[in-house]
Amino acid sequence: MPTVVYEQQYWQQGYSRVAGVDEVGRGCLAGPVVAAAVILPPNCATIAGVRDSKRLSPKQRDRLFTLIQQQAIAIGVGMASVAEIDEVNILQATYRAMVRALERVAPWDYGLIDGKLSKTAPFERAIGIVGGDRYCYSIACASIIAKVRRDRFMARLSHRYPLYGWERNVGYSTPQHRRALLQQGVTPWHRRSFLKQYGEHASPLPLSLE
């Protein structure tokens, strides 16, 4: 279960605004990659049930989403668009989304980032934690915030493109999604670099997570 052991190390050094950061959507065929940054009160108690968002049901995530919003000092959400993913690759687009999430909780003292950071990671005051969404409480909170926000966005987008099943698969590769790609073609919201076998598509429209 996630704990505040990582956060505690920095709280004890006087850093009061320690941000846990995680992303959702790296492996999707469609839609943006979304990151969240969550700053919690120093020495806070953990909310029962918080864990890696992938290990929770949609109903559990929705309930915890509300509780995390109530507990957090600050929450920031950032995204990188389909065009950015295709332009700079998914890793660099993920870093852009994380930077934008952190900008929305500024000022922040230190970042706890899920995963191993590459040499190109654009974070000056941060560490990468492999498996962070399983072990670090603020990162697990961030994973839930990012997952709920992205899933809700993809569900709204599914009303424009109902045949792809985005309200259920949220852009991941499923049999229904692949069939729709073959039968209906690639939409402006699909990642060209992930779907070269399906041909070209138009530039994506502006999007908002609000």
N, C-alpha and C positions, 0 to 999 in steps of 0.2 A: 504494500500500500504506500502511496506517496506520503512523505513526511516533510517537515520544514527544516531538516538537517542542513541542506545546502543554504537556504536563506539565513539560517541562524548564524552561520559563519560570517556573513557580511553584516547582519544586524549587530553582532557583537563588536564589529569594527567601526560602528557608528553610521553605517549606510542604512538609512531608513527607507529609501525608495528602491528596493530590489525588484526587478521586473522579470517574471517568468515569461518565456516566449515560445510559442509553438505554431506550426502551420498545418493546414489541411488542404488536400487536393493536388498534391504533387503528381500522383499517378493517374489522374483523370484524363480522359480523352477530350473533355469539353469543360469550359468554364475557367474562371480565374483561379489562381492559387491565393489562399487567404491566410493571413497570420494574425495572431492576437498577442498582446502584451498585457500582463496582469500584475499590478503592484498591490500587495497585501499589507495590512497593518503589522508592524513588528510584533513578534511573539504571539501571533494570532493562533487560535485553535483551528484545527482542520475541520472541514465540513464532511460529515459522514457520507460515504459513497463516492466522493470525488476520486477519479482515477482516469487513466487513458481513455479518451472519448470513444475509441474504437471498441472498448469493452463494455459500453453502456448502450441501453436501448434508447430510441428516440425520446420516449416519455421520461426516462431517467435523465437524459441530457437536458431536456427542457426544464425540469424541476431544478436541477443543479445550476443551470444557466442563471436562473432568477436568484438563487441563494448566493452565488459568486458575485453577481452584480451588487447585492446588498452588502457583502463583506469587503469587497475590494476598495482600496483608496482610489485607484485609477484603472481604467481599462481602455486600451487602444486597439483598433482593428485596422489592418492595412491589407491591400491586395495588389497583385500584379496581373495585368490583363493578358488575354490570349495573345495579343500582338507582341507584348513584351516577352512572354514565354517563347514564342517562335523566334524572336529577334536575338535574345541573349542566352537562351537555354533555361531549363527549369530550375537548376540550382541557383543561378544568378537572379532569376525572377523571384525565387523564394526569398533570397536575401533582401531584395528590394521590398517585398511585402513586409518582412520583419522590421526593416528600418522604418518604414512608414508607420507600423504599429507602435514602435518605440517613440517615434516623434509625437504621437498622440497622447503619450503619458509623460512627456517631458515636463519638468526635469526628472531624470532618473539617474541613480547612482551606479548601479551595476546590473548587467543583464545575464540571466541564466537561460541559455539557448538550447533547445532540444536537439540532440544529435552532435556529431563530430563536425567542428568547423573547419572548412578548407582554408588554404593560405589566402584565398581571395575574399574571405569573409570580411565585410566592411564594419566590424564592430571593434571599438577601441577598449571599452570597459565591459568585457563579457567573457564568459567561458561556455564551451559546449559540453553538454552532459549527454552521453550516449544512453538511450533509454530514459531520458528525462521525464517523459510523460508517465512513466511507471513509478519513478522514484522521488521526483521533486514535486511538491505540492503546487507551487505557483505555475509550473509548467503544465501540470495536469489541468489546472484551472484554465490556463490559456488554450489548451487543446479543446476543451469543452466550448469555450466562447467561440473559437474559430470554427469549429464544426457546426454549431448551431447556426451561426450567421451565414456560413456558406451554404448549408443545406436549405435554409429558408430562401436564400437568393435563387438557388437552382430550382426550387419548387415554383417560385414565381415565374422564372424564365420558361418553365415547362408549359405554361399556358400559351406561350407563343409557338412552341414547338412540341405539341403533345405526343407525337409519335415516337419520341426518343426515350421516354420513360424517366426523364430527369427528376421527377418528383419522388422516384424510388431509388434510382441508381446514382443520382446527383452527379452524373457525368462520367462515372466509371464504366469500364468495359464489361457489359453484360450481353447475353445473347440478344435481348430485345434491342439494346443500343446498337449492336453491330448489324443486326438485320435492318434497322431503320437507316443506318448509314449506307448500306448497299442498295436499299430500295428508294430512299428519299434524297440521298446525297449528303454532302457536308454542309453544315450551317455556318454562319459567321462566328458562332461561339465555339467551334471546334478548333483544336490546336493543330495547325498545319504540320508542324514538325513531328507530331505524334501520329499523323494520319496520312502520310504521303501516298499510301496505296489507294486512298479514296479521291485523290485529285485536289485541285485548287479550290479555294473559297474566298469570299469577299472579306474585306477588312472588318473587324468587329466594331459594333456600335459602342458608343460611350456607355459605361455601366456605373451603377451605384449600389452599394451594399445597404443603403438606408431603406 
